[in-house]
Amino acid sequence: MRQIALYGKGGIGKSTTSANLSAAFSEKNLSVMQIGCDPKHDSTRMLMHGRWIPTVLEQMYEKKDIKEEDIIFEGFGGVRCVEAGGPEPGIGCAGRGIIATFQLLEKMKALFGDVVVYDVLGDVVCGGFALPMRDGYAEEVYLVTSGELMSLYAANNISKAVARLSGRSSAKCKLGGVICNAKNMDNEYELVKEFAERIGSKLICYIPRSKSVQAAEVNRMTVIEHDPSSEQADVYRKCADSILNNTDFRIPNPLSLEELEDLARKYL
């Protein structure tokens, strides 16, 4: 079982990337599970044709006896979709839904598949959001970023967490690479590629900005489903191939804030 976690700044396009990668994996006749680890619980919507599925945390509040069908839903390509959810804004820890989700899936023996994709918020790598890495679930971590400084800052922060947690006996996480979900900025490819190399990793795929993504999401689908013959669909397929064929996993060497700013100035 390949356990893949996508981390990155909120709004950088992790959910779009995760859903399209899951769809691309499913085209290869792989058993795929995607777990949304964000209180917004929108990771799997495009796989579910726009449906907001019940979250694990909601079901735990409402039911005493939770069954698999209450929290696991089949989406496009047979992808098994789960949303951890989170508490109401201003109440409780946002990582609580993630912790509860993993405990429940383990109890149900429902955490399985050829590929499990974790879509995780990465603005703040607190204990709850770091749980997929810390407790041995996420074996491969991919940083999703653009060339924007704050996006790179978040990616660099996450690489610090990977470096710190990889030394724990319970953790298996290593950095698999950086995914550039581009904003089509000047020199963006070169900037993100050098950032990946400077932290001791590599740029595993470059996803250009495309109207195909917006068109697919308006129609509540992944690009893979909505426009399977498009160039953008092939970009996601190639990215999925790069991840599946990847065997180069490393402990990163994060940049200092000064080094990161100097790097950004070099290109921007």
C-alpha positions as CSV (number, residue, x, y, z in Angstrom):
1,M,0.0,0.0,0.0
2,R,1.4,3.4,-1.1
3,Q,0.5,6.1,1.5
4,I,0.9,9.5,-0.1
5,A,0.3,12.8,1.7
6,L,0.0,16.1,-0.1
7,Y,0.8,19.1,2.2
8,G,0.7,22.8,1.3
9,K,-0.6,26.2,2.0
10,G,-4.4,26.7,2.2
11,G,-5.8,27.7,-1.2
12,I,-2.8,26.4,-3.2
13,G,-4.8,23.7,-4.9
14,K,-4.0,20.6,-2.8
15,S,-7.6,19.3,-3.1
16,T,-7.8,19.8,-6.9
17,T,-4.4,18.1,-7.3
18,S,-5.3,15.3,-4.9
19,A,-8.6,14.6,-6.5
20,N,-7.2,14.6,-10.0
21,L,-4.3,12.3,-8.9
22,S,-6.7,9.9,-7.3
23,A,-8.8,9.9,-10.5
24,A,-5.6,9.2,-12.5
25,F,-4.5,6.4,-10.2
26,S,-8.0,4.9,-10.6
27,E,-7.6,4.8,-14.4
28,K,-4.7,2.3,-13.8
29,N,-7.2,-0.1,-12.1
30,L,-5.7,0.7,-8.7
31,S,-7.7,0.6,-5.5
32,V,-7.7,4.2,-4.3
33,M,-8.7,5.9,-1.1
34,Q,-8.7,9.7,-0.6
35,I,-8.9,11.1,2.9
36,G,-9.5,14.9,3.3
37,C,-7.7,16.1,6.4
38,D,-9.0,19.7,6.3
39,P,-11.8,21.2,8.4
40,K,-13.2,22.7,5.1
41,H,-14.0,19.1,4.2
42,D,-14.0,19.8,0.4
43,S,-11.2,17.5,-0.6
44,T,-13.3,14.9,-2.3
45,R,-16.2,17.0,-3.7
46,M,-15.1,16.8,-7.4
47,L,-14.7,13.0,-7.1
48,M,-18.3,13.0,-5.6
49,H,-19.8,15.3,-8.3
50,G,-20.1,18.2,-6.0
51,R,-21.6,16.3,-3.1
52,W,-20.5,17.4,0.4
53,I,-20.2,14.0,2.1
54,P,-20.8,13.6,5.9
55,T,-17.6,14.0,7.8
56,V,-16.2,11.6,10.4
57,L,-16.5,14.1,13.2
58,E,-20.1,14.9,12.3
59,Q,-21.0,11.3,12.4
60,M,-19.3,10.8,15.7
61,Y,-21.3,13.6,17.2
62,E,-24.6,12.2,15.8
63,K,-24.3,8.4,16.1
64,K,-23.2,5.9,18.6
65,D,-22.7,3.1,16.2
66,I,-20.9,4.3,13.1
67,K,-20.7,1.9,10.1
68,E,-18.3,2.1,7.1
69,E,-21.1,3.3,4.8
70,D,-21.6,6.3,7.1
71,I,-18.1,7.7,6.5
72,I,-16.8,6.1,3.3
73,F,-18.4,7.0,0.0
74,E,-17.6,5.8,-3.6
75,G,-16.6,8.5,-6.0
76,F,-15.5,8.7,-9.6
77,G,-13.4,5.7,-10.7
78,G,-14.4,3.8,-7.6
79,V,-12.2,6.1,-5.4
80,R,-13.2,5.6,-1.7
81,C,-13.7,9.0,-0.2
82,V,-13.5,10.1,3.4
83,E,-13.7,13.6,5.0
84,A,-12.3,14.0,8.5
85,G,-14.0,17.3,9.1
86,G,-13.4,19.6,12.0
87,P,-15.1,21.5,14.8
88,E,-17.2,24.7,14.4
89,P,-15.0,27.8,13.9
90,G,-13.6,29.1,17.2
91,I,-14.4,25.8,19.0
92,G,-11.9,23.1,19.7
93,C,-8.8,21.9,17.8
94,A,-8.9,21.6,14.0
95,G,-6.7,18.6,14.1
96,R,-9.2,16.6,16.2
97,G,-11.1,15.4,13.2
98,I,-8.0,13.9,11.7
99,I,-7.1,12.1,14.9
100,A,-10.6,10.7,15.3
101,T,-10.7,9.6,11.6
102,F,-7.6,7.5,11.8
103,Q,-8.6,5.9,15.1
104,L,-12.0,5.0,13.6
105,L,-10.7,3.7,10.3
106,E,-8.1,1.6,12.1
107,K,-10.9,0.2,14.4
108,M,-13.0,-0.7,11.3
109,K,-10.0,-2.1,9.4
110,A,-11.1,0.1,6.6
111,L,-7.8,1.8,5.9
112,F,-6.6,-0.1,2.8
113,G,-6.0,0.2,-0.9
114,D,-3.2,0.2,-3.5
115,V,-2.9,3.9,-3.0
116,V,-4.1,6.1,-0.1
117,V,-4.0,9.8,-0.7
118,Y,-4.0,12.2,2.3
119,D,-4.9,15.8,1.5
120,V,-3.7,17.8,4.5
121,L,-3.8,21.4,5.4
122,G,-0.2,22.7,5.9
123,D,-0.4,26.4,6.9
124,V,0.2,25.3,10.5
125,V,1.8,21.9,11.1
126,C,0.3,21.3,14.5
127,G,0.0,18.0,16.2
128,G,-3.3,17.0,14.6
129,F,-2.3,18.0,11.1
130,A,1.1,16.3,11.5
131,L,-0.5,13.0,12.6
132,P,-0.4,11.3,9.2
133,M,3.4,11.8,9.3
134,R,3.9,11.4,13.0
135,D,2.1,8.1,13.4
136,G,3.4,6.2,10.4
137,Y,0.5,6.7,8.0
138,A,2.0,9.1,5.4
139,E,5.1,7.4,4.1
140,E,5.6,9.7,1.2
141,V,5.1,13.5,1.6
142,Y,4.7,15.8,-1.4
143,L,4.8,19.5,-1.0
144,V,2.3,21.4,-3.1
145,T,3.4,25.0,-3.8
146,S,3.4,27.8,-6.3
147,G,6.2,30.3,-6.8
148,E,4.5,32.8,-4.4
149,L,6.7,33.5,-1.4
150,M,4.0,32.6,1.3
151,S,3.3,29.3,-0.5
152,L,7.0,28.5,-0.5
153,Y,7.2,29.6,3.1
154,A,4.5,27.1,4.0
155,A,6.2,24.3,2.0
156,N,9.5,25.1,3.7
157,N,7.8,24.9,7.1
158,I,6.3,21.5,6.3
159,S,9.7,20.3,5.2
160,K,10.9,21.2,8.7
161,A,8.2,19.0,10.2
162,V,9.2,16.1,7.8
163,A,12.8,16.5,8.9
164,R,11.9,16.5,12.6
165,L,9.3,13.7,12.5
166,S,11.3,11.4,10.3
167,G,13.6,10.6,13.3
168,R,10.8,9.2,15.4
169,S,10.4,5.4,15.6
170,S,6.7,5.6,14.9
171,A,7.2,7.7,11.8
172,K,8.0,6.5,8.3
173,C,7.7,9.8,6.5
174,K,10.2,11.0,3.9
175,L,9.9,13.8,1.3
176,G,9.1,12.4,-2.1
177,G,9.3,15.7,-3.9
178,V,7.7,19.1,-4.7
179,I,4.7,19.6,-6.9
180,C,4.4,23.0,-8.5
181,N,0.8,24.0,-8.9
182,A,1.6,27.0,-11.0
183,K,0.2,30.5,-10.9
184,N,1.9,31.2,-14.3
185,M,4.3,33.7,-12.7
186,D,7.5,34.7,-14.4
187,N,10.3,32.3,-13.8
188,E,8.0,30.1,-11.6
189,Y,9.3,26.8,-12.9
190,E,12.9,27.7,-12.3
191,L,12.2,29.1,-8.8
192,V,10.3,26.1,-7.5
193,K,12.8,23.7,-9.1
194,E,15.7,25.4,-7.3
195,F,13.7,25.5,-4.1
196,A,13.1,21.7,-4.3
197,E,16.8,21.1,-5.0
198,R,18.0,23.5,-2.2
199,I,16.0,21.5,0.4
200,G,17.5,18.3,-0.9
201,S,14.6,17.1,-3.0
202,K,13.3,17.4,-6.5
203,L,10.5,19.0,-8.6
204,I,8.4,15.9,-9.3
205,C,5.8,17.6,-11.5
206,Y,4.8,21.0,-12.8
207,I,1.1,21.6,-13.2
208,P,0.4,24.7,-15.4
209,R,-2.5,26.9,-14.7
210,S,-5.4,25.9,-17.1
211,K,-9.0,26.9,-17.8
212,S,-9.7,23.2,-18.0
213,V,-9.5,23.0,-14.2
214,Q,-12.1,25.8,-13.6
215,A,-14.4,24.3,-16.3
216,A,-14.2,20.9,-14.7
217,E,-14.9,22.3,-11.2
218,V,-17.9,24.4,-12.5
219,N,-19.3,21.0,-13.7
220,R,-18.4,19.4,-10.4
221,M,-15.9,17.0,-11.8
222,T,-12.2,16.3,-11.9
223,V,-10.4,17.2,-15.2
224,I,-9.8,13.5,-15.7
225,E,-13.5,12.9,-15.9
226,H,-14.7,16.1,-17.4
227,D,-12.1,16.5,-20.2
228,P,-10.1,13.2,-20.3
229,S,-8.5,14.0,-23.7
230,S,-7.2,17.5,-22.6
231,E,-3.6,18.4,-22.1
232,Q,-4.3,19.2,-18.5
233,A,-5.7,15.6,-17.9
234,D,-2.4,14.3,-19.3
235,V,-0.5,16.6,-17.0
236,Y,-2.2,14.9,-14.0
237,R,-1.6,11.4,-15.5
238,K,2.1,12.1,-15.9
239,C,2.2,13.5,-12.4
240,A,0.6,10.3,-11.1
241,D,3.1,8.2,-13.0
242,S,6.0,10.2,-11.6
243,I,4.7,9.6,-8.1
244,L,4.1,5.9,-8.7
245,N,7.6,5.4,-10.2
246,N,9.3,7.5,-7.5
247,T,11.8,5.6,-5.4
248,D,13.8,8.6,-4.2
249,F,12.7,9.6,-0.7
250,R,14.8,11.9,1.4
251,I,14.9,13.8,4.7
252,P,14.8,17.5,3.7
253,N,17.1,20.3,4.7
254,P,14.8,23.3,5.1
255,L,16.0,26.8,4.2
256,S,16.3,29.6,6.7
257,L,13.9,32.5,6.2
258,E,16.8,34.6,4.9
259,E,17.8,31.9,2.4
260,L,14.2,31.6,1.3
261,E,13.8,35.3,0.7
262,D,17.1,35.5,-1.1
263,L,15.9,32.7,-3.4
264,A,12.6,34.4,-4.1
265,R,14.4,37.7,-4.9
266,K,16.7,35.9,-7.3
267,Y,13.7,35.0,-9.6
268,L,11.0,37.5,-8.7
